[in-house]
Amino acid sequence: MTEKELKKMSRAELLELLIEQMEENVRLQQELNRVTAELDNRQILLQNAGSIAQAALELNKVFEAADAAARQYVESICRLVDEEKRNADERKSGHGEKA
């Protein structure tokens, strides 16, 4: 709307136009608030997704370390069992020789 058109309008028309503009401003502000809140929620979701991914990587490291420790423990037990068997066999063969 041009300045010339505005000057031709009555006070009532100008007030009506002002009210319409104020209502539009309120509507746009509400829309902006809604979109801003939605954006904030998406950013939180993205941050959480990153945090979850990071936590998963950290858990994988913990599980890998636990798995390695368990394998070492089993290997150690197997060596001890083998050693005990050898010792038992040596004792048996040693007793057999003495007898």
Backbone as a chain_set.jsonl record, in Angstrom:
{"seq": "MTEKELKKMSRAELLELLIEQMEENVRLQQELNRVTAELDNRQILLQNAGSIAQAALELNKVFEAADAAARQYVESICRLVDEEKRNADERKSGHGEKA", "coords": {"N": [[0.851, -1.168, 0.0], [0.573, 2.144, -0.856], [1.885, 5.383, 0.222], [0.215, 7.435, -0.518], [-2.234, 6.134, -0.816], [-2.672, 5.398, 1.812], [-3.041, 7.922, 2.998], [-5.494, 8.63, 1.996], [-7.235, 7.053, 3.389], [-9.74, 6.602, 5.929], [-9.853, 7.384, 9.488], [-10.944, 5.179, 10.86], [-10.571, 3.132, 9.015], [-7.8, 3.116, 8.936], [-7.258, 2.4, 11.592], [-8.403, -0.137, 11.606], [-6.725, -1.411, 9.763], [-4.341, -1.22, 11.199], [-4.977, -2.833, 13.396], [-5.286, -5.299, 12.08], [-2.669, -5.648, 11.223], [-1.368, -5.826, 13.664], [-2.525, -8.177, 14.663], [-1.585, -9.977, 12.757], [1.116, -9.736, 13.306], [1.213, -10.83, 15.913], [0.38, -13.455, 15.318], [2.478, -14.26, 13.648], [4.597, -14.08, 15.468], [3.868, -16.069, 17.28], [4.058, -18.274, 15.59], [6.785, -18.164, 15.027], [7.807, -18.67, 17.599], [6.863, -21.297, 17.946], [8.221, -22.664, 15.875], [10.839, -22.156, 16.622], [10.928, -23.529, 19.069], [10.537, -26.121, 18.112], [12.848, -26.415, 16.578], [14.765, -26.252, 18.624], [14.105, -28.617, 19.984], [14.791, -30.503, 18.029], [17.522, -30.033, 17.868], [18.28, -30.85, 20.399], [17.609, -33.543, 20.189], [19.456, -34.286, 18.213], [21.842, -33.797, 19.579], [21.544, -35.625, 21.645], [21.508, -37.94, 20.145], [24.104, -37.924, 19.226], [25.367, -38.175, 21.699], [24.426, -40.661, 22.472], [25.536, -42.245, 20.474], [28.24, -41.842, 21.039], [28.314, -42.929, 23.602], [27.726, -45.573, 22.96], [30.011, -46.244, 21.501], [31.907, -46.041, 23.557], [30.951, -48.04, 25.242], [31.38, -50.234, 23.597], [34.169, -50.292, 23.636], [34.557, -50.935, 26.329], [33.334, -53.464, 26.409], [34.982, -54.832, 24.617], [37.404, -54.766, 26.012], [36.652, -56.225, 28.286], [36.076, -58.662, 27.082], [38.607, -59.359, 26.109], [39.962, -59.603, 28.548], [38.546, -61.731, 29.657], [39.181, -63.759, 27.829], [41.948, -63.937, 28.298], [41.89, -64.812, 30.935], [40.645, -67.329, 30.673], [42.547, -68.606, 29.057], [44.678, -68.596, 30.843], [43.687, -70.243, 32.886], [43.418, -72.607, 31.431], [46.137, -73.127, 30.885], [47.04, -73.521, 33.513], [45.553, -75.794, 34.181], [46.577, -77.615, 32.313], [49.229, -77.653, 33.186], [48.902, -78.698, 35.75], [47.96, -81.227, 35.043], [50.236, -82.246, 33.763], [52.005, -82.242, 35.927], [50.671, -84.041, 37.58], [50.835, -86.306, 35.961], [53.613, -86.629, 35.917], [54.077, -87.143, 38.616], [52.712, -89.548, 38.819], [54.163, -91.142, 37.049], [56.605, -90.959, 38.292], [56.098, -92.192, 40.719], [55.556, -94.658, 39.773], [58.039, -95.469, 38.842], [59.5, -95.655, 41.166], [58.313, -97.713, 42.439]], "CA": [[0.0, 0.0, 0.0], [1.402, 3.341, -0.986], [1.632, 6.455, 1.174], [-0.933, 8.18, -1.036], [-3.423, 5.344, -0.482], [-2.86, 5.495, 3.253], [-3.553, 9.252, 3.318], [-6.895, 8.691, 1.59], [-8.045, 6.2, 4.265], [-10.302, 7.235, 7.13], [-9.258, 6.912, 10.738], [-11.483, 3.846, 11.148], [-9.879, 2.194, 8.122], [-6.414, 3.024, 9.395], [-7.263, 1.611, 12.828], [-8.676, -1.529, 11.207], [-5.482, -1.882, 9.156], [-3.383, -1.372, 12.294], [-5.394, -4.03, 14.155], [-4.945, -6.458, 11.253], [-1.215, -5.795, 11.248], [-1.007, -6.306, 15.0], [-2.924, -9.585, 14.728], [-0.623, -10.709, 11.929], [2.363, -9.739, 14.061], [1.043, -11.803, 16.994], [0.352, -14.775, 14.695], [3.839, -14.566, 13.205], [5.418, -14.288, 16.66], [3.526, -17.392, 17.783], [4.639, -19.235, 14.651], [8.225, -18.137, 15.267], [8.036, -19.371, 18.863], [6.636, -22.726, 17.703], [9.301, -23.17, 15.039], [12.049, -22.104, 17.447], [10.843, -24.646, 20.011], [10.75, -27.345, 17.323], [14.274, -26.449, 16.253], [15.469, -26.591, 19.868], [13.876, -30.046, 20.226], [15.593, -31.264, 17.065], [18.926, -29.913, 18.26], [18.447, -31.716, 21.568], [17.615, -34.911, 19.677], [20.738, -34.505, 17.543], [22.866, -33.872, 20.616], [21.359, -36.907, 22.323], [21.938, -38.989, 19.218], [25.561, -37.915, 19.307], [25.739, -38.701, 23.008], [24.139, -42.099, 22.451], [26.554, -42.862, 19.625], [29.484, -41.806, 21.802], [28.178, -43.908, 24.684], [27.828, -46.897, 22.336], [31.435, -46.474, 21.219], [32.58, -46.275, 24.827], [30.542, -49.367, 25.702], [32.093, -51.21, 22.771], [35.528, -50.386, 24.169], [34.477, -51.66, 27.6], [33.06, -54.864, 26.102], [36.19, -55.396, 24.011], [38.37, -54.971, 27.102], [36.135, -57.327, 29.106], [36.246, -59.881, 26.291], [40.04, -59.673, 26.118], [40.292, -60.06, 29.901], [37.952, -63.06, 29.819], [40.004, -64.694, 27.046], [43.209, -64.133, 29.02], [41.589, -65.606, 32.118], [40.406, -68.704, 30.229], [43.849, -69.137, 28.643], [45.462, -68.812, 32.06], [43.111, -71.417, 33.546], [43.79, -73.755, 30.6], [47.557, -73.393, 31.135], [47.156, -74.099, 34.857], [45.019, -77.152, 34.127], [47.581, -78.412, 31.6], [50.388, -77.792, 34.069], [48.515, -79.64, 36.815], [47.917, -82.556, 34.44], [51.625, -82.661, 33.584], [52.537, -82.54, 37.26], [50.052, -85.281, 38.038], [51.424, -87.387, 35.169], [54.984, -86.806, 36.391], [54.006, -87.808, 39.921], [52.333, -90.938, 38.586], [55.297, -91.856, 36.457], [57.638, -90.979, 39.32], [55.716, -93.222, 41.686], [55.669, -95.931, 39.072], [59.448, -95.823, 38.749], [59.97, -96.013, 42.502], [57.729, -98.977, 42.861]], "C": [[0.896, 1.229, 0.0], [1.015, 4.379, 0.054], [0.396, 7.253, 0.771], [-2.231, 7.462, -0.679], [-3.716, 5.408, 1.012], [-3.458, 6.839, 3.652], [-5.029, 9.385, 2.969], [-7.809, 7.905, 2.532], [-8.558, 6.995, 5.466], [-9.603, 6.677, 8.369], [-9.711, 5.501, 11.055], [-10.773, 2.801, 10.289], [-8.423, 2.01, 8.553], [-6.3, 2.199, 10.676], [-7.498, 0.126, 12.523], [-7.415, -2.158, 10.602], [-4.42, -2.137, 10.233], [-3.706, -2.616, 13.122], [-5.036, -5.298, 13.384], [-3.434, -6.72, 11.292], [-0.733, -6.325, 12.602], [-1.366, -7.785, 15.161], [-1.966, -10.457, 13.929], [0.726, -10.818, 12.651], [2.309, -10.775, 15.182], [1.091, -13.227, 16.432], [1.76, -15.194, 14.265], [4.773, -14.823, 14.387], [5.151, -15.67, 17.25], [4.135, -18.488, 16.9], [6.161, -19.311, 14.848], [8.578, -18.888, 16.551], [7.892, -20.879, 18.695], [7.793, -23.333, 16.925], [10.625, -23.18, 15.819], [12.064, -23.264, 18.443], [11.09, -25.971, 19.289], [12.224, -27.508, 16.962], [15.102, -26.833, 17.483], [15.325, -28.081, 20.17], [14.708, -30.899, 19.281], [17.072, -31.203, 17.414], [19.22, -30.795, 19.458], [18.503, -33.173, 21.116], [18.941, -35.231, 18.993], [21.868, -34.63, 18.554], [22.782, -35.211, 21.345], [21.799, -38.055, 21.433], [23.456, -39.074, 19.221], [26.04, -38.505, 20.612], [25.523, -40.207, 23.061], [25.179, -42.826, 21.615], [27.888, -42.915, 20.363], [29.447, -42.837, 22.923], [28.305, -45.33, 24.125], [29.284, -47.225, 22.017], [32.206, -46.782, 22.496], [32.23, -47.66, 25.374], [31.243, -50.458, 24.897], [33.514, -51.399, 23.272], [35.543, -51.183, 25.468], [34.255, -53.149, 27.334], [34.274, -55.541, 25.473], [37.235, -55.687, 25.083], [37.933, -56.141, 27.987], [36.32, -58.656, 28.388], [37.707, -60.311, 26.29], [40.456, -60.217, 27.485], [39.749, -61.466, 30.136], [38.764, -64.104, 29.048], [41.321, -64.981, 27.758], [43.001, -65.024, 30.244], [41.404, -67.072, 31.744], [41.723, -69.355, 29.794], [44.715, -69.46, 29.847], [44.978, -70.068, 32.783], [43.494, -72.679, 32.762], [45.254, -74.121, 30.814], [47.749, -74.041, 32.507], [46.664, -75.538, 34.879], [46.019, -78.068, 33.433], [48.799, -78.669, 32.485], [50.098, -78.782, 35.187], [48.458, -81.064, 36.278], [49.326, -83.097, 34.256], [52.248, -83.042, 34.924], [51.972, -83.853, 37.791], [50.631, -86.464, 37.279], [52.848, -87.671, 35.631], [54.999, -87.511, 37.739], [53.656, -89.281, 39.752], [53.516, -91.718, 38.03], [56.446, -91.937, 37.442], [57.361, -92.035, 40.346], [55.859, -94.595, 41.059], [57.101, -96.389, 38.998], [59.977, -96.294, 40.099], [59.457, -97.378, 42.888], [58.298, -100.148, 42.173]], "O": [[1.853, 1.323, 0.769], [-0.036, 4.282, 0.688], [-0.373, 7.693, 1.625], [-3.211, 8.097, -0.287], [-4.875, 5.465, 1.423], [-4.297, 6.895, 4.551], [-5.74, 10.177, 3.587], [-9.029, 8.069, 2.484], [-7.909, 7.923, 5.949], [-8.885, 5.678, 8.323], [-8.892, 4.691, 11.492], [-10.419, 1.724, 10.769], [-7.889, 0.902, 8.536], [-5.374, 1.403, 10.833], [-6.864, -0.748, 13.115], [-7.084, -3.306, 10.901], [-3.699, -3.134, 10.188], [-2.805, -3.363, 13.503], [-4.539, -6.261, 13.967], [-2.99, -7.864, 11.384], [0.176, -7.152, 12.678], [-0.593, -8.554, 15.732], [-1.584, -11.541, 14.369], [1.385, -11.856, 12.608], [3.269, -11.521, 15.375], [1.756, -14.099, 16.991], [2.179, -16.33, 14.487], [5.644, -15.69, 14.313], [6.078, -16.364, 17.669], [4.654, -19.489, 17.394], [6.743, -20.396, 14.836], [9.541, -19.654, 16.581], [8.691, -21.65, 19.228], [8.288, -24.402, 17.28], [11.427, -24.105, 15.683], [13.096, -23.906, 18.635], [11.782, -26.843, 19.814], [12.774, -28.607, 17.033], [16.026, -27.641, 17.389], [16.291, -28.736, 20.562], [15.27, -31.914, 19.694], [17.792, -32.192, 17.276], [20.279, -31.418, 19.533], [19.333, -33.947, 21.593], [19.487, -36.319, 19.172], [22.751, -35.474, 18.402], [23.798, -35.848, 21.627], [22.39, -39.026, 21.904], [24.025, -40.165, 19.22], [27.016, -39.256, 20.635], [26.335, -40.941, 23.626], [25.652, -43.897, 21.996], [28.585, -43.928, 20.315], [30.431, -43.535, 23.165], [28.925, -46.191, 24.751], [29.736, -48.349, 22.236], [33.053, -47.675, 22.518], [33.091, -48.365, 25.901], [31.649, -51.481, 25.448], [34.014, -52.522, 23.33], [36.431, -52.007, 25.687], [34.902, -53.997, 27.949], [34.558, -56.702, 25.768], [37.877, -56.737, 25.06], [38.762, -56.956, 28.39], [36.677, -59.659, 29.007], [38.009, -61.493, 26.453], [41.216, -61.182, 27.567], [40.419, -62.298, 30.746], [39.007, -65.202, 29.551], [41.762, -66.129, 27.817], [43.83, -65.882, 30.549], [41.937, -67.959, 32.411], [41.985, -70.512, 30.12], [45.404, -70.479, 29.87], [45.792, -70.869, 33.241], [43.85, -73.697, 33.355], [45.584, -75.303, 30.914], [48.522, -74.988, 32.651], [47.273, -76.401, 35.512], [46.281, -79.173, 33.907], [49.329, -79.78, 32.518], [50.944, -79.607, 35.53], [48.856, -82.005, 36.965], [49.592, -84.262, 34.552], [52.939, -84.056, 35.028], [52.69, -84.667, 38.371], [50.894, -87.511, 37.87], [53.248, -88.832, 35.725], [55.838, -88.379, 37.979], [54.207, -90.149, 40.429], [53.823, -92.818, 38.49], [57.197, -92.912, 37.421], [58.28, -92.712, 40.808], [56.233, -95.564, 41.719], [57.365, -97.588, 39.082], [60.796, -97.211, 40.172], [60.131, -98.115, 43.607], [57.891, -101.279, 42.439]]}, "num_chains": 1, "name": "protein.A"}
